[in-house]
Amino acid sequence: MKEFKFLIAIWKTNLQSAMEYRGAFLTQTIGMMVNNFIYFAIWIIFFDRFKDVRGWGINDMYVTFGILASSFGLVSLLFGNAFMLSDIIAKGRLDYYLSLPRPVLLHTVASRTIASGMGDFTYGLISYVASGYFTWDGLARYILAMLLAATVFVSFLIFTQSLAFWLGMMSNFSNLVLNAMLTFGIYPITLFDGYAKLILFTIIPAALMGAIPAEFIRAFTWETLAQLLLGAIGFLALAIITFNIGLRRYESGSAIQTEV
Amino acid sequence: MNPIEVNNLHKIFQTKRKAAGLAGSMRSLIKPEYSSTEAVRDLSFQMEAGELLGFIGPNGAGKSTTIKMLTGILHPSSGDAKVLGFTPWKERQKLAYQIGTVFGQRPQLWYHLPAMDTFILFGKIYELDDRETKKRIDYLTEAFEIKDLLDVPVRKLSLGQRMRCEVAASFLHRPKLLLLDEPSIGLDVVAKQNIRDAIKRMNQEEGVGVLLTSHDAGDLEALCKRVIIVNHGQIVYEDKVSNLKRKFLTNKMVEVRYAQEVAKDFSIAGVEILKVGHYGVKLKFDTAKTQVDSVISHLSSAGDIVDITISDPPLEEVIARIYQEANK
């Protein structure tokens, strides 16, 4: 409860900071929605031609893209520094968070809002509503699935970026992994089997951000819920443990910093 | 119990070495080479409750590394330290509720927001209730004279104004101890004085102990009762500031600029002429041997003075003298 109150205060301050530049906030939000639409248009054209890929149709794509965009947007809005964690570590900018009496990891990742996340978040919801699968209990499952997918996503980001404690600047590698997550996250899961499927649940857990949450939204099953819960808990534990072990190796730095 | 007890603190950094150029980069990629740098070497000292302790030394002396270990930001390679009874790197969160920190080169105020928003956020971070936060902000606003600054986005404040807000923010949660790392870096004379006055007031009114790192001898003279001088990670001098001044800060430098060309002989017994030009002169003298009054009146008799600066010798010079004394 104590940490939740703290998070609310941080998010409020983030929002205030983002709203200082209203024009930029609005253009980033709208720009990202247009960007998502252009990206998704290729799938509309594809499914217009082929209708079905191993039982996966355009409506499934709407839900999958929706949950992927919403959970990506949620992480951008609430934990924006997760995308920049390796940079923060390598440049010695954890000092600020370490000098305040709050959990370092939580404080660090929650201390930035990426305004374009609002565009992703909103577009994701619209995509779900437009999918033809919309029901009110489906919406409740959408919210739960979004939270769990966002947990997997932010945890995976933290894990890869925390490798900076050992390997130095990891932003390029992290971007590579991020792009792989987003690319494979939107692919119909029916395309993959065997080892490929295993990779999408573990090394690049894209299935836990796209296909599995989408299945759970379309129809409740204990199996998909268990997969999502296990994935979220497992990756969150991996992220926290990796970051905390790495923190002992933190070397700070003397770079002059001009803003928070 | 002393608020700070440091025993044989040691910090070694592993630094990657690379020869210049592309070939060096390629070699480093295949076979990276590392060397060890001892930033802090067997440092031991204590600080008493409510004390104003200066921790000074040139760049790379290990001041910031020591402060970072005392706040729990860095883990030491060996040795032990207790700050307010806590081992900083093991009990960082508990300690952070009791201490305030200011890093001159690392702002803590949110850059795009007015300082007031950071003050309110800090109230939440330190778990103060809203009424208490407001009362405290009112008090600090008056103590630091920042009433007109709190509603202006931090990015629009001057460095001096921002630093006053930074230091005020670090007092929000009534810390028992304040650790300041180069709080006056880059500030002009007036801004430095404002910050020094406010810190002194907080020390007197609330009994806050202050450990201050700086490479500005002025900070030391204005604020501290005792001083520790470090170089290459080791203590080279530890004494009361009054003793240090008596022993080492006896020299003053005077630089004068005249309204018209002067052709006076500036030679005075016991005064060293550092630089002389058609419109000005720069002198150095020992205040224990030569009176300031006599030097100034000699200089003013030469012509109409348009500008005069009296300064201390650079700290590096003082440290060099301390080394000389140690070697004798």
Interface residues (C-beta under 8 A of the other chain):
Chain A: K2 K5 F6 A9 I10 T13 Q16 S17 E20 Y21 R93 L94 D95 Y96 L98 S99 L100 P101 R102 P103 R248 Y250 E251 S252 S254 A255 I256 Q257 T258 E259 V260
Chain B: F13 S64 T65 K68 T71 G72 I73 L74 H75 R92 Q93 K94 L95 A96 Y97 T101 F103 Q105 R106 P107 Q108 L109 W110 Y111 H112 L113 D117 T118 L121 K124 I125 Y126 E127 P153 R155
